Amino acid sequence: MNYRFHPAAEAEFLEATGFYEQRVQGLGTALIDELELTLALICEQPTLWSIEASPDIRRVVMQRFPFSILYRVIGQQILVLAVAHHRRRPEYWLTRT
């Protein structure tokens, strides 16, 4: 199984990466690495995490950074709807389904 980003999710992830890299050199790269590791786990077992919202949106909490990955399984592909910060705009991503 592979994945793709909703355009808004990709933009918010790139913004977060830039923010962390600007704060501490290498921290943006660490965020990228954790995201890639988490997405690999999602691709291996996409239904492992419980459904967060209708119709079938699931959430995975990242370990090191205060973000969750929200995604849907559509056919044989993972659609990443959001890379959501834990303390900003709850459920803003619901319109991305």
C-alpha positions in Angstrom: 0.0 0.0 0.0 1.2 3.5 -0.7 0.2 7.0 0.5 -0.4 10.5 -0.8 -1.0 13.8 0.9 -4.1 16.0 0.6 -2.5 19.3 -0.7 -3.4 21.1 2.5 -1.8 18.4 4.7 1.4 18.5 2.7 1.5 22.3 3.1 1.0 22.2 6.8 3.6 19.4 7.2 6.2 21.4 5.1 5.4 24.5 7.3 6.0 22.5 10.5 9.2 21.1 9.1 10.5 24.5 8.3 9.5 25.8 11.7 11.4 23.1 13.6 14.4 23.3 11.3 14.6 27.0 11.9 14.5 26.5 15.7 17.2 23.8 15.8 19.2 22.6 12.9 18.3 18.9 12.2 15.0 19.0 14.1 13.0 19.4 10.8 14.8 16.4 9.5 13.9 14.5 12.6 10.2 15.4 12.0 10.5 14.1 8.5 12.0 10.9 9.7 9.3 10.3 12.3 6.6 11.0 9.8 8.1 8.6 7.2 8.4 5.9 9.9 4.8 6.4 11.0 3.5 6.4 7.4 5.4 3.1 6.9 3.6 1.6 9.9 0.2 2.9 8.6 0.9 1.4 5.1 1.7 -2.0 6.7 -1.4 -2.1 8.9 -3.8 0.7 7.9 -6.7 -0.6 10.0 -4.8 -1.0 13.2 -5.8 2.4 14.6 -9.4 3.2 15.5 -11.7 5.4 13.6 -11.6 9.0 14.8 -14.4 10.5 12.7 -16.9 9.6 10.0 -16.7 8.2 7.5 -13.5 6.3 8.3 -10.8 8.8 9.3 -8.2 7.3 11.6 -5.6 9.1 13.8 -2.0 8.1 14.7 -0.2 10.1 17.4 3.4 10.7 16.6 5.8 9.8 19.4 8.4 12.7 19.5 6.5 15.6 18.1 3.1 17.1 19.1 1.3 16.0 15.9 -1.1 13.4 14.8 -1.5 12.0 11.3 -5.1 11.8 10.2 -5.8 9.5 7.2 -8.3 7.5 5.3 -7.9 4.2 3.4 -9.2 4.6 -0.1 -8.9 1.5 -2.2 -5.2 0.5 -2.0 -4.0 4.0 -1.0 -3.7 5.9 2.2 -4.8 9.6 1.9 -3.2 11.7 4.6 -5.8 14.4 5.4 -3.8 16.3 8.0 -0.6 16.4 10.0 -2.4 18.1 12.9 -0.7 19.9 15.8 -2.2 18.8 19.1 -2.9 22.3 20.4 -4.1 24.1 17.3 -7.5 24.3 15.7 -9.2 21.0 16.7 -10.9 19.1 13.9 -10.2 21.7 11.3 -9.4 18.9 8.9 -12.9 17.4 8.9 -13.7 19.2 5.6 -10.9 17.4 3.8 -12.7 14.1 3.6 
